[in-house]
Amino acid sequence: MTVETHFNPLKQALTIKVPKRFDANSKPFFLNAVNSITPAMQEVIIDFDIVEFIESSALWMLLLVGEEAISNNQEVRIINTNPLVKRFFSASKLDKLFIIA
C-alpha cells in the first residue's frame, strides 16, 4: 500500500509511484510524497505502472499535486497508464491538466 518516491538529481525530477489500488487508503502515503515536492524540482512524474484500480478520491490527491506544481512552475507527467486509467483521466478532464503518457 505504500507510495514510493525517487528523486533524480540530474533531471531535478521527483517520481511518485502509486500503488496497485489508488484509493482513499493511499491518501496518507500519497500526501507524504506530495510534501516532498520542492520548488527546486523541474518536474513531477506520477507513475501508474502497477495501478489496476483508481477511485474518485484519487482525483483530489492528483489535484493537490497539480496545485503544488503550478505554484512552483513545474511540469507534471503521468506515465505508464493503462486504458482504464486513461479513460478515467479523460472523463474527469485531468488529461487537460497533466501530461498523460
KEVEXDO-879113 format. One record per residue: residue number from 1; x, z, y of N, C-alpha, C in turn. Coordinates in steps of 0.2 Angstrom, whole numbers. Each point is the difference from the previous one (the first is absolute). Example, Ala and Ser with C-alpha at 12.3 -4.5 7.8 and 13.67 -1.06 7.14 Angstrom:
<node><num>1</num><n_xx>66</n_xx><n_zz>39</n_zz><n_yy>-28</n_yy><ca_xx>-4</ca_xx><ca_zz>0</ca_zz><ca_yy>6</ca_yy><c_xx>4</c_xx><c_zz>0</c_zz><c_yy>6</c_yy></node>
<node><num>2</num><n_xx>-2</n_xx><n_zz>-4</n_zz><n_yy>5</n_yy><ca_xx>4</ca_xx><ca_zz>1</ca_zz><ca_yy>6</ca_yy><c_xx>-4</c_xx><c_zz>3</c_zz><c_yy>5</c_yy></node>
//
This chain:
<node><num>1</num><n_xx>4</n_xx><n_zz>0</n_zz><n_yy>-6</n_yy><ca_xx>-4</ca_xx><ca_zz>0</ca_zz><ca_yy>6</ca_yy><c_xx>4</c_xx><c_zz>0</c_zz><c_yy>6</c_yy></node>
<node><num>2</num><n_xx>7</n_xx><n_zz>0</n_zz><n_yy>0</n_yy><ca_xx>4</ca_xx><ca_zz>1</ca_zz><ca_yy>6</ca_yy><c_xx>1</c_xx><c_zz>-7</c_zz><c_yy>3</c_yy></node>
<node><num>3</num><n_xx>1</n_xx><n_zz>1</n_zz><n_yy>6</n_yy><ca_xx>2</ca_xx><ca_zz>-6</ca_zz><ca_yy>4</ca_yy><c_xx>7</c_xx><c_zz>0</c_zz><c_yy>2</c_yy></node>
<node><num>4</num><n_xx>3</n_xx><n_zz>-6</n_zz><n_yy>-2</n_yy><ca_xx>8</ca_xx><ca_zz>0</ca_zz><ca_yy>1</ca_yy><c_xx>1</c_xx><c_zz>-4</c_zz><c_yy>6</c_yy></node>
<node><num>5</num><n_xx>6</n_xx><n_zz>3</n_zz><n_yy>3</n_yy><ca_xx>2</ca_xx><ca_zz>-4</ca_zz><ca_yy>6</ca_yy><c_xx>8</c_xx><c_zz>-2</c_zz><c_yy>-1</c_yy></node>
<node><num>6</num><n_xx>2</n_xx><n_zz>-5</n_zz><n_yy>3</n_yy><ca_xx>7</ca_xx><ca_zz>-2</ca_zz><ca_yy>0</ca_yy><c_xx>1</c_xx><c_zz>-3</c_zz><c_yy>7</c_yy></node>
<node><num>7</num><n_xx>6</n_xx><n_zz>2</n_zz><n_yy>3</n_yy><ca_xx>2</ca_xx><ca_zz>-2</ca_zz><ca_yy>6</ca_yy><c_xx>6</c_xx><c_zz>-5</c_zz><c_yy>-1</c_yy></node>
<node><num>8</num><n_xx>0</n_xx><n_zz>-6</n_zz><n_yy>3</n_yy><ca_xx>5</ca_xx><ca_zz>-5</ca_zz><ca_yy>0</ca_yy><c_xx>3</c_xx><c_zz>0</c_zz><c_yy>7</c_yy></node>
<node><num>9</num><n_xx>6</n_xx><n_zz>4</n_zz><n_yy>0</n_yy><ca_xx>4</ca_xx><ca_zz>0</ca_zz><ca_yy>7</ca_yy><c_xx>2</c_xx><c_zz>-7</c_zz><c_yy>3</c_yy></node>
<node><num>10</num><n_xx>2</n_xx><n_zz>-4</n_zz><n_yy>-5</n_yy><ca_xx>2</ca_xx><ca_zz>-7</ca_zz><ca_yy>3</ca_yy><c_xx>-6</c_xx><c_zz>-4</c_zz><c_yy>3</c_yy></node>
<node><num>11</num><n_xx>-6</n_xx><n_zz>1</n_zz><n_yy>-3</n_yy><ca_xx>-6</ca_xx><ca_zz>-4</ca_zz><ca_yy>3</ca_yy><c_xx>-4</c_xx><c_zz>5</c_zz><c_yy>5</c_yy></node>
<node><num>12</num><n_xx>2</n_xx><n_zz>6</n_zz><n_yy>0</n_yy><ca_xx>-4</ca_xx><ca_zz>5</ca_zz><ca_yy>4</ca_yy><c_xx>-7</c_xx><c_zz>0</c_zz><c_yy>-2</c_yy></node>
<node><num>13</num><n_xx>-1</n_xx><n_zz>0</n_zz><n_yy>-7</n_yy><ca_xx>-7</ca_xx><ca_zz>-1</ca_zz><ca_yy>-2</ca_yy><c_xx>-2</c_xx><c_zz>6</c_zz><c_yy>-5</c_yy></node>
<node><num>14</num><n_xx>-6</n_xx><n_zz>2</n_zz><n_yy>0</n_yy><ca_xx>-2</ca_xx><ca_zz>6</ca_zz><ca_yy>-4</ca_yy><c_xx>-5</c_xx><c_zz>-4</c_zz><c_yy>-5</c_yy></node>
<node><num>15</num><n_xx>1</n_xx><n_zz>1</n_zz><n_yy>-6</n_yy><ca_xx>-5</ca_xx><ca_zz>-2</ca_zz><ca_yy>-5</ca_yy><c_xx>-3</c_xx><c_zz>6</c_zz><c_yy>-3</c_yy></node>
<node><num>16</num><n_xx>-7</n_xx><n_zz>-1</n_zz><n_yy>0</n_yy><ca_xx>-4</ca_xx><ca_zz>6</ca_zz><ca_yy>-3</ca_yy><c_xx>-4</c_xx><c_zz>-4</c_zz><c_yy>-6</c_yy></node>
<node><num>17</num><n_xx>2</n_xx><n_zz>3</n_zz><n_yy>-6</n_yy><ca_xx>-3</ca_xx><ca_zz>-2</ca_zz><ca_yy>-6</ca_yy><c_xx>-6</c_xx><c_zz>4</c_zz><c_yy>-2</c_yy></node>
<node><num>18</num><n_xx>-6</n_xx><n_zz>-3</n_zz><n_yy>0</n_yy><ca_xx>-6</ca_xx><ca_zz>4</ca_zz><ca_yy>-1</ca_yy><c_xx>-2</c_xx><c_zz>0</c_zz><c_yy>-8</c_yy></node>
<node><num>19</num><n_xx>-3</n_xx><n_zz>5</n_zz><n_yy>-2</n_yy><ca_xx>-1</ca_xx><ca_zz>1</ca_zz><ca_yy>-7</ca_yy><c_xx>-6</c_xx><c_zz>-4</c_zz><c_yy>-3</c_yy></node>
<node><num>20</num><n_xx>0</n_xx><n_zz>0</n_zz><n_yy>-7</n_yy><ca_xx>-5</ca_xx><ca_zz>-4</ca_zz><ca_yy>-4</ca_yy><c_xx>-7</c_xx><c_zz>0</c_zz><c_yy>3</c_yy></node>
<node><num>21</num><n_xx>-2</n_xx><n_zz>6</n_zz><n_yy>1</n_yy><ca_xx>-7</ca_xx><ca_zz>2</ca_zz><ca_yy>3</ca_yy><c_xx>1</c_xx><c_zz>2</c_zz><c_yy>8</c_yy></node>
<node><num>22</num><n_xx>-1</n_xx><n_zz>-4</n_zz><n_yy>4</n_yy><ca_xx>1</ca_xx><ca_zz>1</ca_zz><ca_yy>7</ca_yy><c_xx>-7</c_xx><c_zz>3</c_zz><c_yy>3</c_yy></node>
<node><num>23</num><n_xx>-1</n_xx><n_zz>6</n_zz><n_yy>0</n_yy><ca_xx>-6</ca_xx><ca_zz>3</ca_zz><ca_yy>1</ca_yy><c_xx>1</c_xx><c_zz>7</c_zz><c_yy>4</c_yy></node>
<node><num>24</num><n_xx>-5</n_xx><n_zz>4</n_zz><n_yy>1</n_yy><ca_xx>0</ca_xx><ca_zz>6</ca_zz><ca_yy>4</ca_yy><c_xx>5</c_xx><c_zz>5</c_zz><c_yy>-3</c_yy></node>
<node><num>25</num><n_xx>1</n_xx><n_zz>0</n_zz><n_yy>-6</n_yy><ca_xx>5</ca_xx><ca_zz>4</ca_zz><ca_yy>-3</ca_yy><c_xx>7</c_xx><c_zz>-2</c_zz><c_yy>2</c_yy></node>
<node><num>26</num><n_xx>1</n_xx><n_zz>-6</n_zz><n_yy>3</n_yy><ca_xx>7</ca_xx><ca_zz>-2</ca_zz><ca_yy>2</ca_yy><c_xx>1</c_xx><c_zz>2</c_zz><c_yy>7</c_yy></node>
<node><num>27</num><n_xx>-5</n_xx><n_zz>2</n_zz><n_yy>4</n_yy><ca_xx>1</ca_xx><ca_zz>2</ca_zz><ca_yy>7</ca_yy><c_xx>6</c_xx><c_zz>4</c_zz><c_yy>2</c_yy></node>
<node><num>28</num><n_xx>0</n_xx><n_zz>6</n_zz><n_yy>-3</n_yy><ca_xx>6</ca_xx><ca_zz>4</ca_zz><ca_yy>2</ca_yy><c_xx>7</c_xx><c_zz>-3</c_zz><c_yy>-1</c_yy></node>
<node><num>29</num><n_xx>1</n_xx><n_zz>-3</n_zz><n_yy>-5</n_yy><ca_xx>6</ca_xx><ca_zz>-4</ca_zz><ca_yy>-2</ca_yy><c_xx>1</c_xx><c_zz>-6</c_zz><c_yy>5</c_yy></node>
<node><num>30</num><n_xx>-5</n_xx><n_zz>-3</n_zz><n_yy>1</n_yy><ca_xx>0</ca_xx><ca_zz>-6</ca_zz><ca_yy>4</ca_yy><c_xx>2</c_xx><c_zz>2</c_zz><c_yy>8</c_yy></node>
<node><num>31</num><n_xx>-4</n_xx><n_zz>5</n_zz><n_yy>2</n_yy><ca_xx>1</ca_xx><ca_zz>3</ca_zz><ca_yy>7</ca_yy><c_xx>7</c_xx><c_zz>2</c_zz><c_yy>1</c_yy></node>
<node><num>32</num><n_xx>3</n_xx><n_zz>3</n_zz><n_yy>-6</n_yy><ca_xx>7</ca_xx><ca_zz>3</ca_zz><ca_yy>1</ca_yy><c_xx>5</c_xx><c_zz>-6</c_zz><c_yy>1</c_yy></node>
<node><num>33</num><n_xx>-2</n_xx><n_zz>-6</n_zz><n_yy>-4</n_yy><ca_xx>4</ca_xx><ca_zz>-6</ca_zz><ca_yy>1</ca_yy><c_xx>0</c_xx><c_zz>-3</c_zz><c_yy>7</c_yy></node>
<node><num>34</num><n_xx>-6</n_xx><n_zz>0</n_zz><n_yy>3</n_yy><ca_xx>-2</ca_xx><ca_zz>-2</ca_zz><ca_yy>6</ca_yy><c_xx>4</c_xx><c_zz>4</c_zz><c_yy>6</c_yy></node>
<node><num>35</num><n_xx>1</n_xx><n_zz>6</n_zz><n_yy>-2</n_yy><ca_xx>3</ca_xx><ca_zz>5</ca_zz><ca_yy>5</ca_yy><c_xx>8</c_xx><c_zz>-2</c_zz><c_yy>0</c_yy></node>
<node><num>36</num><n_xx>2</n_xx><n_zz>-3</n_zz><n_yy>-5</n_yy><ca_xx>7</ca_xx><ca_zz>-2</ca_zz><ca_yy>0</ca_yy><c_xx>2</c_xx><c_zz>-6</c_zz><c_yy>5</c_yy></node>
<node><num>37</num><n_xx>-5</n_xx><n_zz>-4</n_zz><n_yy>2</n_yy><ca_xx>1</ca_xx><ca_zz>-5</ca_zz><ca_yy>4</ca_yy><c_xx>3</c_xx><c_zz>2</c_zz><c_yy>7</c_yy></node>
<node><num>38</num><n_xx>5</n_xx><n_zz>-3</n_zz><n_yy>2</n_yy><ca_xx>3</ca_xx><ca_zz>1</ca_zz><ca_yy>7</ca_yy><c_xx>0</c_xx><c_zz>-6</c_zz><c_yy>4</c_yy></node>
<node><num>39</num><n_xx>1</n_xx><n_zz>1</n_zz><n_yy>7</n_yy><ca_xx>0</ca_xx><ca_zz>-5</ca_zz><ca_yy>4</ca_yy><c_xx>6</c_xx><c_zz>-5</c_zz><c_yy>-1</c_yy></node>
<node><num>40</num><n_xx>5</n_xx><n_zz>2</n_zz><n_yy>-3</n_yy><ca_xx>6</ca_xx><ca_zz>-4</ca_zz><ca_yy>-1</ca_yy><c_xx>-1</c_xx><c_zz>-5</c_zz><c_yy>-5</c_yy></node>
<node><num>41</num><n_xx>-5</n_xx><n_zz>1</n_zz><n_yy>-4</n_yy><ca_xx>-1</ca_xx><ca_zz>-5</ca_zz><ca_yy>-6</ca_yy><c_xx>-3</c_xx><c_zz>-6</c_zz><c_yy>3</c_yy></node>
<node><num>42</num><n_xx>2</n_xx><n_zz>-6</n_zz><n_yy>-3</n_yy><ca_xx>-2</ca_xx><ca_zz>-7</ca_zz><ca_yy>2</ca_yy><c_xx>-7</c_xx><c_zz>-2</c_zz><c_yy>-3</c_yy></node>
<node><num>43</num><n_xx>0</n_xx><n_zz>3</n_zz><n_yy>-6</n_yy><ca_xx>-6</ca_xx><ca_zz>-3</ca_zz><ca_yy>-5</ca_yy><c_xx>-2</c_xx><c_zz>6</c_zz><c_yy>-5</c_yy></node>
<node><num>44</num><n_xx>-6</n_xx><n_zz>0</n_zz><n_yy>-1</n_yy><ca_xx>-3</ca_xx><ca_zz>4</ca_zz><ca_yy>-5</ca_yy><c_xx>-3</c_xx><c_zz>-5</c_zz><c_yy>-6</c_yy></node>
<node><num>45</num><n_xx>2</n_xx><n_zz>1</n_zz><n_yy>-6</n_yy><ca_xx>-2</ca_xx><ca_zz>-4</ca_zz><ca_yy>-5</ca_yy><c_xx>-4</c_xx><c_zz>5</c_zz><c_yy>-5</c_yy></node>
<node><num>46</num><n_xx>-7</n_xx><n_zz>-2</n_zz><n_yy>-2</n_yy><ca_xx>-4</ca_xx><ca_zz>4</ca_zz><ca_yy>-4</ca_yy><c_xx>0</c_xx><c_zz>-5</c_zz><c_yy>-7</c_yy></node>
<node><num>47</num><n_xx>2</n_xx><n_zz>3</n_zz><n_yy>-5</n_yy><ca_xx>1</ca_xx><ca_zz>-3</ca_zz><ca_yy>-6</ca_yy><c_xx>-6</c_xx><c_zz>2</c_zz><c_yy>-5</c_yy></node>
<node><num>48</num><n_xx>-4</n_xx><n_zz>-5</n_zz><n_yy>-2</n_yy><ca_xx>-6</ca_xx><ca_zz>1</ca_zz><ca_yy>-4</ca_yy><c_xx>2</c_xx><c_zz>-3</c_zz><c_yy>-7</c_yy></node>
<node><num>49</num><n_xx>6</n_xx><n_zz>0</n_zz><n_yy>-2</n_yy><ca_xx>2</ca_xx><ca_zz>-3</ca_zz><ca_yy>-7</ca_yy><c_xx>-4</c_xx><c_zz>3</c_zz><c_yy>-6</c_yy></node>
<node><num>50</num><n_xx>-1</n_xx><n_zz>6</n_zz><n_yy>0</n_yy><ca_xx>-3</ca_xx><ca_zz>3</ca_zz><ca_yy>-6</ca_yy><c_xx>-8</c_xx><c_zz>2</c_zz><c_yy>2</c_yy></node>
<node><num>51</num><n_xx>-2</n_xx><n_zz>-1</n_zz><n_yy>6</n_yy><ca_xx>-7</ca_xx><ca_zz>2</ca_zz><ca_yy>1</ca_yy><c_xx>-5</c_xx><c_zz>-4</c_zz><c_yy>-4</c_yy></node>
<node><num>52</num><n_xx>-5</n_xx><n_zz>3</n_zz><n_yy>-3</n_yy><ca_xx>-5</ca_xx><ca_zz>-3</ca_zz><ca_yy>-4</ca_yy><c_xx>-7</c_xx><c_zz>2</c_zz><c_yy>3</c_yy></node>
<node><num>53</num><n_xx>0</n_xx><n_zz>5</n_zz><n_yy>4</n_yy><ca_xx>-6</ca_xx><ca_zz>2</ca_zz><ca_yy>3</ca_yy><c_xx>1</c_xx><c_zz>3</c_zz><c_yy>7</c_yy></node>
<node><num>54</num><n_xx>-4</n_xx><n_zz>-2</n_zz><n_yy>4</n_yy><ca_xx>0</ca_xx><ca_zz>2</ca_zz><ca_yy>7</ca_yy><c_xx>-7</c_xx><c_zz>2</c_zz><c_yy>3</c_yy></node>
<node><num>55</num><n_xx>0</n_xx><n_zz>6</n_zz><n_yy>3</n_yy><ca_xx>-6</ca_xx><ca_zz>3</ca_zz><ca_yy>2</ca_yy><c_xx>-1</c_xx><c_zz>-1</c_zz><c_yy>8</c_yy></node>
<node><num>56</num><n_xx>-6</n_xx><n_zz>0</n_zz><n_yy>2</n_yy><ca_xx>-1</ca_xx><ca_zz>-1</ca_zz><ca_yy>7</ca_yy><c_xx>4</c_xx><c_zz>5</c_zz><c_yy>5</c_yy></node>
<node><num>57</num><n_xx>1</n_xx><n_zz>6</n_zz><n_yy>-3</n_yy><ca_xx>4</ca_xx><ca_zz>5</ca_zz><ca_yy>4</ca_yy><c_xx>7</c_xx><c_zz>-2</c_zz><c_yy>1</c_yy></node>
<node><num>58</num><n_xx>3</n_xx><n_zz>-5</n_zz><n_yy>-4</n_yy><ca_xx>6</ca_xx><ca_zz>-3</ca_zz><ca_yy>1</ca_yy><c_xx>0</c_xx><c_zz>-4</c_zz><c_yy>7</c_yy></node>
<node><num>59</num><n_xx>-5</n_xx><n_zz>-2</n_zz><n_yy>2</n_yy><ca_xx>-1</ca_xx><ca_zz>-4</ca_zz><ca_yy>6</ca_yy><c_xx>3</c_xx><c_zz>5</c_zz><c_yy>6</c_yy></node>
<node><num>60</num><n_xx>-3</n_xx><n_zz>6</n_zz><n_yy>0</n_yy><ca_xx>2</ca_xx><ca_zz>4</ca_zz><ca_yy>5</ca_yy><c_xx>7</c_xx><c_zz>2</c_zz><c_yy>0</c_yy></node>
<node><num>61</num><n_xx>3</n_xx><n_zz>1</n_zz><n_yy>-6</n_yy><ca_xx>7</ca_xx><ca_zz>1</ca_zz><ca_yy>0</ca_yy><c_xx>4</c_xx><c_zz>-6</c_zz><c_yy>2</c_yy></node>
<node><num>62</num><n_xx>-2</n_xx><n_zz>-6</n_zz><n_yy>-1</n_yy><ca_xx>4</ca_xx><ca_zz>-6</ca_zz><ca_yy>2</ca_yy><c_xx>-1</c_xx><c_zz>-1</c_zz><c_yy>7</c_yy></node>
<node><num>63</num><n_xx>-6</n_xx><n_zz>2</n_zz><n_yy>3</n_yy><ca_xx>0</ca_xx><ca_zz>-1</ca_zz><ca_yy>7</ca_yy><c_xx>4</c_xx><c_zz>5</c_zz><c_yy>4</c_yy></node>
<node><num>64</num><n_xx>2</n_xx><n_zz>6</n_zz><n_yy>-3</n_yy><ca_xx>5</ca_xx><ca_zz>4</ca_zz><ca_yy>3</ca_yy><c_xx>7</c_xx><c_zz>-3</c_zz><c_yy>0</c_yy></node>
<node><num>65</num><n_xx>1</n_xx><n_zz>-3</n_zz><n_yy>-5</n_yy><ca_xx>7</ca_xx><ca_zz>-4</ca_zz><ca_yy>0</ca_yy><c_xx>0</c_xx><c_zz>-5</c_zz><c_yy>6</c_yy></node>
<node><num>66</num><n_xx>-6</n_xx><n_zz>-4</n_zz><n_yy>0</n_yy><ca_xx>0</ca_xx><ca_zz>-5</ca_zz><ca_yy>5</ca_yy><c_xx>0</c_xx><c_zz>3</c_zz><c_yy>7</c_yy></node>
<node><num>67</num><n_xx>-3</n_xx><n_zz>5</n_zz><n_yy>1</n_yy><ca_xx>0</ca_xx><ca_zz>4</ca_zz><ca_yy>7</ca_yy><c_xx>7</c_xx><c_zz>2</c_zz><c_yy>2</c_yy></node>
<node><num>68</num><n_xx>3</n_xx><n_zz>3</n_zz><n_yy>-5</n_yy><ca_xx>7</ca_xx><ca_zz>2</ca_zz><ca_yy>1</ca_yy><c_xx>5</c_xx><c_zz>-5</c_zz><c_yy>1</c_yy></node>
<node><num>69</num><n_xx>-1</n_xx><n_zz>-6</n_zz><n_yy>-4</n_yy><ca_xx>5</ca_xx><ca_zz>-6</ca_zz><ca_yy>1</ca_yy><c_xx>-1</c_xx><c_zz>-3</c_zz><c_yy>7</c_yy></node>
<node><num>70</num><n_xx>-7</n_xx><n_zz>-1</n_zz><n_yy>2</n_yy><ca_xx>-1</ca_xx><ca_zz>-3</ca_zz><ca_yy>6</ca_yy><c_xx>3</c_xx><c_zz>4</c_zz><c_yy>6</c_yy></node>
<node><num>71</num><n_xx>-1</n_xx><n_zz>7</n_zz><n_yy>0</n_yy><ca_xx>3</ca_xx><ca_zz>4</ca_zz><ca_yy>5</ca_yy><c_xx>8</c_xx><c_zz>-1</c_zz><c_yy>0</c_yy></node>
<node><num>72</num><n_xx>3</n_xx><n_zz>-2</n_zz><n_yy>-5</n_yy><ca_xx>7</ca_xx><ca_zz>0</ca_zz><ca_yy>-1</ca_yy><c_xx>3</c_xx><c_zz>-8</c_zz><c_yy>1</c_yy></node>
<node><num>73</num><n_xx>-5</n_xx><n_zz>-4</n_zz><n_yy>1</n_yy><ca_xx>2</ca_xx><ca_zz>-8</ca_zz><ca_yy>0</ca_yy><c_xx>3</c_xx><c_zz>-2</c_zz><c_yy>-7</c_yy></node>
<node><num>74</num><n_xx>-3</n_xx><n_zz>3</n_zz><n_yy>-5</n_yy><ca_xx>3</ca_xx><ca_zz>-2</ca_zz><ca_yy>-7</ca_yy><c_xx>-5</c_xx><c_zz>-5</c_zz><c_yy>-4</c_yy></node>
<node><num>75</num><n_xx>3</n_xx><n_zz>-3</n_zz><n_yy>-4</n_yy><ca_xx>-4</ca_xx><ca_zz>-5</ca_zz><ca_yy>-4</ca_yy><c_xx>-2</c_xx><c_zz>4</c_zz><c_yy>-7</c_yy></node>
<node><num>76</num><n_xx>-6</n_xx><n_zz>-1</n_zz><n_yy>-2</n_yy><ca_xx>-2</ca_xx><ca_zz>3</ca_zz><ca_yy>-6</ca_yy><c_xx>-2</c_xx><c_zz>-6</c_zz><c_yy>-5</c_yy></node>
<node><num>77</num><n_xx>3</n_xx><n_zz>0</n_zz><n_yy>-6</n_yy><ca_xx>-1</ca_xx><ca_zz>-5</ca_zz><ca_yy>-5</ca_yy><c_xx>-3</c_xx><c_zz>4</c_zz><c_yy>-6</c_yy></node>
<node><num>78</num><n_xx>-5</n_xx><n_zz>-3</n_zz><n_yy>-3</n_yy><ca_xx>-2</ca_xx><ca_zz>2</ca_zz><ca_yy>-7</ca_yy><c_xx>2</c_xx><c_zz>-5</c_zz><c_yy>-5</c_yy></node>
<node><num>79</num><n_xx>3</n_xx><n_zz>3</n_zz><n_yy>-5</n_yy><ca_xx>3</ca_xx><ca_zz>-5</ca_zz><ca_yy>-5</ca_yy><c_xx>-2</c_xx><c_zz>1</c_zz><c_yy>-7</c_yy></node>
<node><num>80</num><n_xx>0</n_xx><n_zz>-5</n_zz><n_yy>-4</n_yy><ca_xx>-1</ca_xx><ca_zz>1</ca_zz><ca_yy>-7</ca_yy><c_xx>-8</c_xx><c_zz>2</c_zz><c_yy>-2</c_yy></node>
<node><num>81</num><n_xx>-4</n_xx><n_zz>-3</n_zz><n_yy>4</n_yy><ca_xx>-7</ca_xx><ca_zz>1</ca_zz><ca_yy>-1</ca_yy><c_xx>-3</c_xx><c_zz>-4</c_zz><c_yy>-5</c_yy></node>
<node><num>82</num><n_xx>-5</n_xx><n_zz>3</n_zz><n_yy>-4</n_yy><ca_xx>-3</ca_xx><ca_zz>-4</ca_zz><ca_yy>-5</ca_yy><c_xx>-7</c_xx><c_zz>-3</c_zz><c_yy>3</c_yy></node>
<node><num>83</num><n_xx>-3</n_xx><n_zz>-5</n_zz><n_yy>-4</n_yy><ca_xx>-6</ca_xx><ca_zz>-3</ca_zz><ca_yy>3</ca_yy><c_xx>-5</c_xx><c_zz>5</c_zz><c_yy>3</c_yy></node>
<node><num>84</num><n_xx>-2</n_xx><n_zz>5</n_zz><n_yy>-4</n_yy><ca_xx>-5</ca_xx><ca_zz>5</ca_zz><ca_yy>2</ca_yy><c_xx>2</c_xx><c_zz>3</c_zz><c_yy>6</c_yy></node>
<node><num>85</num><n_xx>6</n_xx><n_zz>2</n_zz><n_yy>1</n_yy><ca_xx>3</ca_xx><ca_zz>3</ca_zz><ca_yy>6</ca_yy><c_xx>-1</c_xx><c_zz>-5</c_zz><c_yy>6</c_yy></node>
<node><num>86</num><n_xx>2</n_xx><n_zz>-6</n_zz><n_yy>-1</n_yy><ca_xx>0</ca_xx><ca_zz>-5</ca_zz><ca_yy>5</ca_yy><c_xx>-8</c_xx><c_zz>-1</c_zz><c_yy>3</c_yy></node>
<node><num>87</num><n_xx>-4</n_xx><n_zz>0</n_zz><n_yy>-5</n_yy><ca_xx>-7</ca_xx><ca_zz>0</ca_zz><ca_yy>2</ca_yy><c_xx>-3</c_xx><c_zz>6</c_zz><c_yy>4</c_yy></node>
<node><num>88</num><n_xx>3</n_xx><n_zz>6</n_zz><n_yy>-2</n_yy><ca_xx>-2</ca_xx><ca_zz>6</ca_zz><ca_yy>3</ca_yy><c_xx>3</c_xx><c_zz>-1</c_zz><c_yy>8</c_yy></node>
<node><num>89</num><n_xx>6</n_xx><n_zz>-2</n_zz><n_yy>1</n_yy><ca_xx>3</ca_xx><ca_zz>-1</ca_zz><ca_yy>6</ca_yy><c_xx>-4</c_xx><c_zz>-5</c_zz><c_yy>4</c_yy></node>
<node><num>90</num><n_xx>-2</n_xx><n_zz>-6</n_zz><n_yy>-3</n_yy><ca_xx>-4</ca_xx><ca_zz>-5</ca_zz><ca_yy>4</ca_yy><c_xx>-7</c_xx><c_zz>3</c_zz><c_yy>2</c_yy></node>
<node><num>91</num><n_xx>-3</n_xx><n_zz>3</n_zz><n_yy>-5</n_yy><ca_xx>-7</ca_xx><ca_zz>3</ca_zz><ca_yy>2</ca_yy><c_xx>0</c_xx><c_zz>5</c_zz><c_yy>5</c_yy></node>
<node><num>92</num><n_xx>6</n_xx><n_zz>4</n_zz><n_yy>1</n_yy><ca_xx>0</ca_xx><ca_zz>5</ca_zz><ca_yy>5</ca_yy><c_xx>4</c_xx><c_zz>-2</c_zz><c_yy>6</c_yy></node>
<node><num>93</num><n_xx>2</n_xx><n_zz>-6</n_zz><n_yy>0</n_yy><ca_xx>3</ca_xx><ca_zz>-3</ca_zz><ca_yy>6</ca_yy><c_xx>7</c_xx><c_zz>3</c_zz><c_yy>1</c_yy></node>
<node><num>94</num><n_xx>3</n_xx><n_zz>3</n_zz><n_yy>-5</n_yy><ca_xx>7</ca_xx><ca_zz>3</ca_zz><ca_yy>1</ca_yy><c_xx>5</c_xx><c_zz>-6</c_zz><c_yy>0</c_yy></node>
<node><num>95</num><n_xx>-2</n_xx><n_zz>-6</n_zz><n_yy>-3</n_yy><ca_xx>5</ca_xx><ca_zz>-5</ca_zz><ca_yy>0</ca_yy><c_xx>1</c_xx><c_zz>-3</c_zz><c_yy>7</c_yy></node>
<node><num>96</num><n_xx>-4</n_xx><n_zz>2</n_zz><n_yy>5</n_yy><ca_xx>1</ca_xx><ca_zz>-2</ca_zz><ca_yy>7</ca_yy><c_xx>5</c_xx><c_zz>5</c_zz><c_yy>3</c_yy></node>
<node><num>97</num><n_xx>1</n_xx><n_zz>6</n_zz><n_yy>-2</n_yy><ca_xx>4</ca_xx><ca_zz>5</ca_zz><ca_yy>2</ca_yy><c_xx>7</c_xx><c_zz>0</c_zz><c_yy>-3</c_yy></node>
<node><num>98</num><n_xx>0</n_xx><n_zz>-1</n_zz><n_yy>-6</n_yy><ca_xx>7</ca_xx><ca_zz>0</ca_zz><ca_yy>-4</ca_yy><c_xx>2</c_xx><c_zz>-7</c_zz><c_yy>-2</c_yy></node>
<node><num>99</num><n_xx>6</n_xx><n_zz>-1</n_zz><n_yy>-2</n_yy><ca_xx>2</ca_xx><ca_zz>-5</ca_zz><ca_yy>-3</ca_yy><c_xx>-1</c_xx><c_zz>1</c_zz><c_yy>-8</c_yy></node>
<node><num>100</num><n_xx>-4</n_xx><n_zz>-4</n_zz><n_yy>-3</n_yy><ca_xx>-1</ca_xx><ca_zz>1</ca_zz><ca_yy>-7</ca_yy><c_xx>4</c_xx><c_zz>-5</c_zz><c_yy>-4</c_yy></node>
<node><num>101</num><n_xx>5</n_xx><n_zz>2</n_zz><n_yy>-4</n_yy><ca_xx>4</ca_xx><ca_zz>-5</ca_zz><ca_yy>-4</ca_yy><c_xx>-1</c_xx><c_zz>2</c_zz><c_yy>-8</c_yy></node>
//
